[in-house]
Each structure stands twice: as C-alpha cells, then as structure tokens.
Amino acid sequence: MNATTHTSVHSHCSFCGIEQTPATPMIAGAEGAICEACVKLADQVVSNWGRKRVLTELHGPIPKPSKIKEILDTYVVGQHLAKEILSVAVYNHYKRLKHESGDQGFNHLHHEVELGKSNILLIGPTGTGKTLMASTLAKTVGVPFVVADATTLTQAGYVGDDVENILVRLLEVADGNVGRAEWGIVYLDEVDKLARSPEMATNTRDISGEGVQQALLRLVEGAVVKVSQKGKKRDGGGDEVALDTRNILFIAGGAFPGLEKHVSKRLKPSRSGIGFHAEPVDSDEKPDLEALLNETQPGDLRHFGLIPEFIGRFPVLAPLEPLNEEALISILTEPKNALTRQYQKLFSYENVELEFTEAALKRIAQKAIERETGARGLRSILEHVLRKPMFDVPSIDGVQICRVDEEMIDGLRDVEVVVRDPALSAAEEGESRQPEDSEFAETDKKRANSSH
C-alpha cells in the first residue's frame, strides 16, 4: 500500500502569489494558503458586499449635480455658488458610495485609489438659507441625513450633548443599520458659536467652544467611534457598535458675524501715517459684505476664533451672498413653499382669498432688511400684519377677500376685509337653483300630459 503524505505548508499565497518568508507567514488551508495582506483585503471585500446592499436600497438612480441644484432652486432663492458646491459634494458622495460598494476583486483592490471626502463650510449672514438648503438636501438624498446644532454640544464629561450623540442620531435615522450610517451626511449648524472669544482668559477651559472643536476633529477627519444604539452610554443601556466616520460627509454652516472685519483688515492694512501726511479716512464708506465673504481665507477664520486643525478639516469654503430687496421679494412669492403661498393656503381653509399688492411685498422686504434678520424676518412681519385678520375672519360670515397694501404693512390702517353682500349671495344661490327648478317643472308638465 502506497501512502501519500499531505503537507500543510505552502510556498506561496493562493490569492496574490507572494512567496512565503519568515517575514511573510501564511495561513494554510486544505487546498491553499493566504497571506496577511490578502486577509485584510478579503475583509474589505466582505464589507463592500454589505455596502453594495446599502446602495441597492437607495431610491432611484444617482442624481446628477444639475438635478440636485434644480431641486434646491425650487425651495431656495439665489445662492447659486453655494448650491453648486453642495450639489457637487453630494454627487461625489454618491459616486464614492457606488465606487467603493462595487464587487471588486483582489487584483483591483491591490491597486485601488482611496477616495477622500471634502467637507464643506458654509459662510453667510443669518437668514440667507443655510439651514433651509440642508433640510432640503435631507429630502433629496437617499442616504441618512441629520442636522446637529453645535450650540448644544459640550466637551466630554460635562452637562450637555457629547459629539458622539451626533453619530447616535445618524444611526437612529439609518434604522440601526451601521453600513448605511457610515455613508450618511451630517450638517453642523451654528459652528461659528464654537469660536473662542478673544476676551476669554487663556487659562479658562472653554467646554462649549474650543473644547467642542477639539472633540469634533476625530469625527470629521475619520475614526472608529463606539456609540450606543439607544443613546444610553453613561447608563450602560443599549448595545455599543463601532461606527467608522471616514466616509461620513460633514457640512458645517454659520453666520460668522464680524468675519468681514478680519477680511477687510487683511485686504486693507491699517494706515500708519499721522499728521498732515496721513491719508483721510472716509468713515461713510461701507465695505461690500458679499465681496468680503468671497475673499475669506482660512487665516480669517483663525482670527475669528476657530482652531487651525478644525479649519483644515473643511477644505471647501462656500460663501452665501446677503439677500437684497429683490431676492427677499422672490423668497416671498417664488419658492414652492413661499411665505405668501403658505398664508394664502391658511386663509383658503376659511374660503377666503388673501391678496398682496406689489407695494406691500416691497415694503415687507424693506422692513426685513432694516431688521437685519434676512429671510427669517419675513415671517415675523407677516405674522404681525395678519394677526388681527386671522383672529377676526373665522368669526365673520361671508368673507371673500383679505387685501394687504403698503399702508397696512406700516400699521397705518387695518387689513381690508371684503365681505360678500347677503342679498347678492341669495340672488346667486337662486340663479344656481333656477335650472334645477325649471327642470323639475318641465318633468311635472310631461307627467301631467301623459296622465291625460
């Protein structure tokens, strides 16, 4: 009987073909062997299978940047540069998801180019549409999307929300699916409130400002963070899962009041001349806010109070232009959810037509500019003007029209309410019933004739 000997020692990797050496050990199997590098690649392939399933769960095909911007245009007026930047970022996020979720082999992964992400920082005055664009994106994209308020965050160990709670919310939106959460998008609102105040003493711990910036560095750059699925990290409740943030796209936004002063100081150095040789200073000259925001550099943000490490993790700066009178009038009338349409819908529930004159819309925009609250000031103005008619109209019978003009915006007189004339209403009702009555009369006449 001839005996064959079976050896478990193999001289090369069955996947990549690398030779076995003391520095390159092999994991032997029944029919072959695998090296350490291929084991790691195999883990990536298996992970990509799960990501590919995530991709199939996304609704519809990958939206093109022009399509994303078109959707943003229906809700947000102007801000074309910021919309283009956001559309490209979201589109690239989808492309990275599709590319890395493909069923890729070992030979491809050996030469794979790892795609990075470009986080975005939105800079613009209050009421210019930063949060509205973020919420609109949430309706558009098929990946998990959360909006986090930076003002509620504190450094770990203090009362308030830890930065890890952002990932907890992202995991909740993804229905506990870690694979989907790792491809999500996070919008950080009010990041300018994290800036360190120059008046603060250097030895004072800034737990809600610079401390939060430090804590966000790991999340924004990319790290494996353990989070609780139920958000009970301190109580020990809920199962902890590891979440990789390398592919989570972070979009930050803030008003950054006073940032233009730092930009202006950099662009126009202070004059050092004194006496008769000094150049006169025009105190009435006001710098163009939009032009200054477009010239913003990372150094200006550092002077504002953000730490260099935090600024470096947001390589794309997207300035938003201040809203002028024409833009505010467009916001009142053009978007899908325009404020005038919202209030007209409210009045339509009472069968009342709400009308605004062009002069009234112009005056509303002027008052919003005077208050320096941007588009957010429009609603407060309309609420103040329409408060009394919204209180009175439900109690008045037969109201047809509420008409608003310029004087009513300034409070010089009450909103005009047009009530239907009762006599005219009765006549119209009679006319509407007349064909029916004549029809019944004709029918009775035919019955009488047939009986005879």
Beta strands, then each sheet from edge to edge (+ up, - down):
strand 1: 26-28
strand 2: 33-35
strand 3: 120-123
strand 4: 145-149
strand 5: 185-189
strand 6: 224-228
strand 7: 240-244
strand 8: 249-254
strand 9: 316-319
strand 10: 353-356
strand 11: 399-404
strand 12: 416-419
sheet 1: 1+ 2-
sheet 2: 4+ 5+ 8+ 3+ 9+
sheet 3: 6+ 7-
sheet 4: 10+ 11+ 12-
end
